[in-house]
Amino acid sequence: MGLTTPEKIRSLQRKLYVKAKAEPAFRFYLLYDKICRADILLHAYRLARANAGAPGVDGMTFDQIEAQGLEAWLAGLREDLVAKTYRPDPVRRVMIPKASGDGERPLGIATIRDRVVQAAAKIVLEPIFEADFEDTAYGYRPRRGALAAVKEVHRHLIRGNTDVVDADLSRYFDSIPHSDLLKSVARRVVDRNVLRLIKMWLRSPVEERDADGTRRMSGGKGNKLGTPQGAVVSPLLANIYMNRFLKHFRQSGAADAFRAHVVAYADDLVILSRGRAAEALTWMRDAMAKLGLTLNEAKTSLKDALKERFDFLGYSFGPHWFKKNGKWYLGASPSKKSMQRFKTKVGDRLVPANVAPWEDVRDELNSMLLGWSHYFSYGATAGAYKHVDWHVYQRARDFLTRRHKVQGRGTARFSCDVVYGELGLIRLERLPRSRVPAVGRT
């Protein structure tokens, strides 16, 4: 459950949003003092605390800060901000596995001090830019999310927008030009102290360590591209820049010309048109180039959703077979990659080295299953649930068979009824699932 925003801060955010919505050309020039407010810094700290995370280059943890005295720590940070002596620390870069399971990606870990100031800036700036963001953007926004984007894609498909541009941007977060991004921010924010903060974060040096522990520094003032992945403020900045494309798509007349709709989740986007996907892709390639961005041509494709599937945000869209009536329909279901990633996560927990009590293992698995099914609750889920259930049962049975040194495969002692019954593992097939409209395939 998320933290509740204090009413005084919510009131400020409402005022900023209403002002920005009512006056699209208004430029805000007194915002830095809001970022420095003690109540906003305290709430920013609590947000950072709730998100946890590893320490940055200074090694400072939340527990250490609180042991030394949070009030004094925040007062010192506020003093640095007010005196304009605050300078961000280098960002510690580590490599983490990609969600796709295909290799690794870099993650920047800022110090807690920098995370708190970035969170404070986000508290103040987000309502202003929320007033400007296109309705077609769903990523990293309040009261929106990936599942809403999935439903919107399906809605357009069943209304006939079945010629699809399945787009993939090359290293979007790493490619955003700083100068153009800062100009995008300055269209709404002219407080030079706020702009200075953003510029410092964009140009923060990056610290890495080689396999032998050798420290290397990169980035810094010479860096002209990219938002630091993993930074609190990065998703907002990335949305601000992507909004230029989404707004241009609408205002230029491209949406009407191609009889198309775009749905975007950060840098993951699709264009759904009626017979004009190839033209939309050509237009998109040009528009992105003008923004200093490029499409990953190897991963960008045109799809006829009436004949073939495409994946977006973990779901697979396209022809689905309904066994009960023997007809095709245009549906959505968990993608094969999503199921495989989840199965891999389950396998990683159910290893011989896991010596935790079964109750703890079960509770972790149940939490994983509920989380996965909460997101994958839309569309044709029955087949995916059955597939995942069978895999989880087999892995859990093998795990218990090894632990209890049972001869053979353990199917008698650890049957489905036992594992899902007295041992308390959740079965996805028994969970309620949504029903969605279907359209016949032509």
PyMOL commands that set and color helices and strands:
alter all, ss='L'
color gray80, all
select helices_A, chain A and resi 7-22+32-35+38-51+62-68+70-82+112-130+146-158+172-175+178-186+192-202+220-222+234-251+254-257+277-290+336-349+358-375+382-403+416-422+428-430
alter helices_A, ss='H'
color red, helices_A
select strands_A, chain A and resi 91-97+104-109+163-168+205-209+215-219+260-265+268-273+301-304+310-312+315-322+327-334
alter strands_A, ss='S'
color yellow, strands_A
deselect
rebuild
show_as cartoon
